[in-house]
Amino acid sequence: MGTPEFALTSLQYLIDSQYNVVAIVTVPDKPAGRGLKIIESPIKKYAKENNIECLQPEKLKADDFVQTLTNLSADLFVVVAFRMLPETVWSIPKYGTINLHASLLPQYRGAAPINHAIINGEKITGVTTFFINKEIDKGNIIDFEKIEITETDDAETLHDKLAITGAALLLKTIDNIRNGNITELKQDNIITKDLKIAPKIHKTDCAIDFNKDINVVYNFIRGLSPYPGAYSNIYRENKEPLFIKIYKTKINNNYSGECIPGNIISDNKSFLYISSKNGWLEILELQIASKKKMNIKEFFNGNKIDENSYCFNLEI
């Protein structure tokens, strides 16, 4: 059971393994984009390409869906980046229902653990397998694997690392369940006072606050890159504000200009610096509204920054 690209890696590992995947469950197709074109999830596309039965229930508690799952006689349900399951579903299989989560539980429970770990400046994260119960991401832990978050990781690179590490851990977990070689760990036994959560990120959460510490701003931008994307607005004299999403930056320790938050320094050719309260970020990759993502030289092909320009946020 899964939906996005993150789940696809685990599915591929399962297909290539000794185990028999009798069916796949994913979300219903839905319209998206300006043209409201019907979009299939990555998991649905994979199922079609590999002739695997694919179920797309509107309601997970529906009697016909529950009966279909029961009739499959699966020994184990595997969940990777899917919806919250009702007990009528996760209690069906003989060996239970396991979930792969992209954090070291109980830290970063929620929908966006990869983004929040980077935004918070974590140096270590990982993946966890656990048995699903009635509460979201709170079931007994089966196993986990740690990985390092580097200074240059963004949400995309960390996502890809965790997808591979998680798929391998998932297979190890299934092997151990089959062999009766698991020791369950209750999350309540390892709860700390500093429990961080990872709620879903909305567009209004993505505004860059240049009044914050330079490292906080740097982590915020890479934690939201490439999706949903951290944003700001460039204000220029006698021109409409320029809405931008910033995807890639680096902290510039060589420029010593006065740090006024949101201040912009540029030669309109090869560099664009934006100041936080105590440092300067060099902008390397960005996107203007309705335009494609571009590097800074491509940006200057059609845009100029005057000496009084600055960054500030508006609600979107």
C-alpha positions as CSV (number, residue, x, y, z in Angstrom):
1,M,0.0,0.0,0.0
2,G,1.6,3.2,-1.1
3,T,1.3,6.3,-3.4
4,P,4.4,8.4,-4.1
5,E,7.9,7.8,-5.6
6,F,9.2,7.0,-2.1
7,A,7.0,3.9,-2.0
8,L,8.1,2.9,-5.5
9,T,11.6,1.9,-4.4
10,S,10.3,-0.4,-1.7
11,L,7.8,-2.0,-4.1
12,Q,10.5,-2.7,-6.6
13,Y,12.6,-4.3,-3.9
14,L,9.7,-6.5,-3.0
15,I,8.9,-7.5,-6.6
16,D,12.6,-8.4,-7.1
17,S,12.6,-10.5,-3.9
18,Q,11.4,-14.0,-3.1
19,Y,8.1,-12.7,-1.9
20,N,4.8,-12.8,-3.9
21,V,3.1,-9.4,-4.1
22,V,-0.5,-10.4,-4.7
23,A,-1.9,-6.9,-5.1
24,I,-1.1,-3.2,-4.8
25,V,-3.3,-0.6,-3.1
26,T,-3.0,3.1,-3.9
27,V,-5.1,6.3,-4.1
28,P,-7.7,6.9,-6.7
29,D,-6.7,8.8,-9.8
30,K,-7.3,12.5,-9.5
31,P,-7.2,15.7,-11.6
32,A,-4.2,17.9,-11.2
33,G,-2.5,20.9,-12.8
34,R,-4.0,23.8,-14.8
35,G,-5.6,21.5,-17.3
36,L,-7.0,19.2,-14.5
37,K,-5.5,16.2,-16.3
38,I,-6.2,12.9,-14.6
39,I,-3.1,11.8,-12.8
40,E,-2.2,8.2,-11.8
41,S,0.1,7.7,-8.8
42,P,3.6,6.3,-9.4
43,I,2.4,3.1,-7.7
44,K,-0.6,2.8,-10.1
45,K,1.6,3.3,-13.1
46,Y,4.0,0.6,-11.9
47,A,1.2,-1.9,-11.3
48,K,-0.2,-1.4,-14.8
49,E,3.3,-1.8,-16.4
50,N,3.9,-5.0,-14.5
51,N,0.4,-6.5,-14.7
52,I,-0.2,-6.5,-10.9
53,E,-3.7,-6.2,-9.5
54,C,-4.2,-2.6,-8.3
55,L,-6.9,-1.5,-5.9
56,Q,-7.9,2.1,-5.6
57,P,-10.6,2.4,-2.9
58,E,-12.4,5.7,-2.3
59,K,-13.2,4.6,1.3
60,L,-10.9,2.2,3.2
61,K,-13.8,1.0,5.4
62,A,-16.0,0.0,2.5
63,D,-17.3,-3.5,2.9
64,D,-16.4,-4.6,-0.7
65,F,-12.8,-3.3,-0.3
66,V,-12.3,-5.1,3.0
67,Q,-13.8,-8.3,1.6
68,T,-11.5,-8.0,-1.5
69,L,-8.4,-7.7,0.8
70,T,-9.6,-10.6,2.9
71,N,-10.0,-12.8,-0.2
72,L,-6.4,-12.1,-1.3
73,S,-5.3,-14.2,1.7
74,A,-2.1,-12.2,2.1
75,D,0.1,-13.1,5.0
76,L,1.4,-9.5,5.5
77,F,0.4,-6.0,4.5
78,V,3.2,-3.6,3.8
79,V,2.5,0.2,3.9
80,V,4.9,2.9,2.6
81,A,3.7,6.5,2.4
82,F,-0.1,5.8,2.3
83,R,-3.2,6.8,4.2
84,M,-4.2,6.1,7.8
85,L,-5.7,2.6,7.8
86,P,-8.8,1.5,9.8
87,E,-8.5,-1.4,12.1
88,T,-10.8,-3.4,9.8
89,V,-8.0,-3.3,7.3
90,W,-4.7,-3.5,9.2
91,S,-5.9,-6.4,11.4
92,I,-6.7,-8.7,8.4
93,P,-3.4,-10.5,7.7
94,K,-2.0,-13.3,9.8
95,Y,1.3,-11.5,10.5
96,G,-0.2,-8.0,10.8
97,T,0.5,-4.8,8.9
98,I,3.9,-3.1,8.9
99,N,4.8,0.5,7.9
100,L,8.1,2.0,6.7
101,H,8.5,5.5,8.0
102,A,11.2,8.0,6.9
103,S,12.5,8.9,10.4
104,L,13.9,7.4,13.6
105,L,10.6,7.0,15.5
106,P,9.3,8.3,17.7
107,Q,11.0,11.4,16.4
108,Y,9.3,13.1,13.4
109,R,6.0,11.4,13.3
110,G,3.8,12.8,10.6
111,A,3.5,13.4,6.9
112,A,6.8,15.3,6.2
113,P,9.6,13.8,8.2
114,I,12.3,14.3,5.5
115,N,11.6,18.0,5.1
116,H,11.4,18.7,8.9
117,A,14.6,16.9,9.7
118,I,16.6,19.1,7.3
119,I,14.7,22.3,8.3
120,N,15.6,21.6,12.0
121,G,19.3,21.1,11.1
122,E,19.5,17.5,12.1
123,K,22.7,15.7,11.4
124,I,21.3,12.1,11.6
125,T,18.0,10.6,10.5
126,G,16.9,7.2,9.3
127,V,14.1,4.9,8.6
128,T,12.0,2.8,10.9
129,T,9.7,-0.3,10.4
130,F,6.9,-0.8,12.9
131,F,3.5,-2.5,13.3
132,I,0.5,-0.3,12.6
133,N,-2.0,0.2,15.4
134,K,-4.8,2.6,16.1
135,E,-2.6,5.7,16.4
136,I,-0.6,7.3,13.5
137,D,3.1,6.3,13.6
138,K,2.9,5.0,17.2
139,G,3.0,1.2,16.7
140,N,5.7,-1.0,18.1
141,I,9.1,-0.6,16.4
142,I,10.5,-3.6,14.7
143,D,13.8,-2.2,13.3
144,F,15.5,0.9,12.2
145,E,18.5,2.2,10.2
146,K,20.4,5.5,10.7
147,I,21.9,7.6,7.9
148,E,23.8,10.9,7.9
149,I,22.4,14.2,6.7
150,T,25.2,16.1,5.0
151,E,25.5,19.9,4.9
152,T,24.5,19.9,1.2
153,D,21.6,17.5,1.3
154,D,18.2,18.8,0.4
155,A,14.8,17.1,0.6
156,E,15.3,15.5,-2.8
157,T,18.7,13.9,-2.1
158,L,17.8,12.8,1.4
159,H,14.5,11.4,0.0
160,D,16.5,9.2,-2.5
161,K,18.9,8.0,0.1
162,L,16.1,7.1,2.6
163,A,14.1,5.4,-0.1
164,I,16.9,2.9,-0.8
165,T,17.9,2.5,2.8
166,G,14.2,2.0,3.7
167,A,13.6,-0.6,1.0
168,A,16.5,-2.7,2.2
169,L,15.3,-2.4,5.8
170,L,11.8,-3.4,4.8
171,L,13.1,-6.6,3.2
172,K,15.2,-7.4,6.3
173,T,12.1,-6.8,8.5
174,I,9.9,-9.1,6.4
175,D,12.6,-11.8,6.5
176,N,12.7,-11.6,10.3
177,I,8.9,-11.7,10.6
178,R,8.8,-14.8,8.5
179,N,11.6,-16.4,10.6
180,G,10.0,-15.3,13.9
181,N,13.1,-13.3,14.7
182,I,11.8,-10.0,15.9
183,T,11.7,-8.1,19.1
184,E,9.1,-5.3,19.3
185,L,9.9,-2.1,21.1
186,K,7.1,0.1,22.5
187,Q,7.6,3.7,21.4
188,D,6.4,4.9,24.8
189,N,9.6,3.4,26.3
190,I,11.8,5.7,24.3
191,I,9.9,8.9,24.3
192,T,12.0,11.9,25.3
193,K,11.1,15.5,26.3
194,D,12.4,16.8,23.0
195,L,9.9,15.0,20.8
196,K,9.8,16.6,17.3
197,I,6.8,16.2,14.9
198,A,6.6,16.4,11.1
199,P,3.2,17.7,10.1
200,K,2.2,18.2,6.5
201,I,3.7,21.3,5.0
202,H,1.4,23.9,3.4
203,K,2.3,26.7,1.0
204,T,1.8,29.3,3.7
205,D,4.5,27.5,5.7
206,C,7.1,28.1,3.1
207,A,7.8,31.9,3.3
208,I,11.5,32.6,4.1
209,D,12.1,34.8,7.1
210,F,15.4,36.5,6.5
211,N,15.3,37.9,10.1
212,K,16.5,34.5,11.3
213,D,20.0,33.1,11.7
214,I,21.8,32.4,8.5
215,N,22.0,28.7,9.2
216,V,18.3,28.5,10.0
217,V,17.5,30.2,6.7
218,Y,19.9,27.9,4.8
219,N,18.3,24.8,6.3
220,F,14.8,26.0,5.7
221,I,15.5,26.5,2.0
222,R,17.1,23.1,1.4
223,G,14.5,21.4,3.6
224,L,11.8,22.6,1.2
225,S,13.8,21.9,-2.0
226,P,12.6,20.9,-4.6
227,Y,9.0,20.6,-3.2
228,P,7.1,22.6,-2.1
229,G,9.8,25.2,-2.4
230,A,10.7,28.1,-0.1
231,Y,9.6,31.5,-1.4
232,S,10.1,35.2,-1.1
233,N,9.4,38.4,-3.0
234,I,12.0,40.8,-4.5
235,Y,10.9,44.4,-4.4
236,R,12.4,46.7,-7.0
237,E,11.9,50.4,-7.6
238,N,8.9,51.2,-9.9
239,K,8.3,47.6,-10.7
240,E,5.9,44.8,-9.7
241,P,7.2,42.6,-6.9
242,L,9.0,39.5,-8.3
243,F,7.8,36.3,-6.6
244,I,10.6,33.7,-6.4
245,K,11.1,30.2,-5.1
246,I,14.6,29.5,-4.0
247,Y,16.0,26.0,-4.4
248,K,19.7,26.1,-3.9
249,T,22.0,28.4,-2.0
250,K,25.2,28.5,-0.1
251,I,26.4,30.5,2.8
252,N,28.9,33.1,1.7
253,N,31.5,33.8,4.3
254,N,33.6,36.0,2.0
255,Y,31.2,38.9,1.8
256,S,31.3,41.3,4.7
257,G,28.6,43.8,3.9
258,E,26.2,45.1,6.6
259,C,23.6,42.4,7.4
260,I,20.2,44.0,7.0
261,P,17.7,41.2,6.7
262,G,16.3,40.9,3.2
263,N,19.0,43.2,1.8
264,I,20.2,42.3,-1.8
265,I,23.6,42.7,-3.4
266,S,24.1,41.8,-7.0
267,D,26.3,42.5,-10.1
268,N,23.3,41.6,-12.4
269,K,25.6,39.1,-14.1
270,S,26.9,36.3,-11.9
271,F,25.9,36.6,-8.3
272,L,22.9,37.5,-6.1
273,Y,23.4,37.7,-2.3
274,I,20.5,38.1,0.2
275,S,21.2,39.0,3.8
276,S,19.8,37.3,6.9
277,K,20.3,39.0,10.3
278,N,23.9,37.7,10.6
279,G,25.1,36.5,7.2
280,W,24.7,36.3,3.5
281,L,23.2,33.6,1.3
282,E,24.4,33.3,-2.3
283,I,21.4,32.3,-4.5
284,L,22.4,29.5,-6.9
285,E,19.1,28.2,-8.3
286,L,15.6,29.8,-8.3
287,Q,12.3,30.1,-10.1
288,I,10.1,33.0,-11.0
289,A,6.3,32.5,-11.0
290,S,5.1,30.7,-14.1
291,K,8.8,30.2,-15.3
292,K,11.1,27.2,-15.2
293,K,13.7,26.6,-12.6
294,M,17.0,28.4,-13.5
295,N,20.5,29.1,-12.3
296,I,21.5,32.6,-11.4
297,K,23.1,33.5,-14.8
298,E,19.9,32.4,-16.6
299,F,17.9,34.5,-14.2
300,F,19.9,37.6,-15.1
301,N,19.2,37.1,-18.8
302,G,15.7,38.6,-18.3
303,N,15.8,40.2,-14.9
304,K,17.8,43.1,-13.3
305,I,18.2,44.0,-9.6
306,D,18.6,47.7,-8.7
307,E,20.6,48.8,-5.7
308,N,17.6,49.4,-3.5
309,S,16.0,46.0,-4.1
310,Y,15.1,43.9,-1.1
311,C,13.3,40.7,-0.1
312,F,10.1,40.5,1.9
313,N,7.2,38.1,2.2
314,L,3.6,38.3,1.2
315,E,0.8,35.8,1.9
316,I,0.1,33.5,-1.0
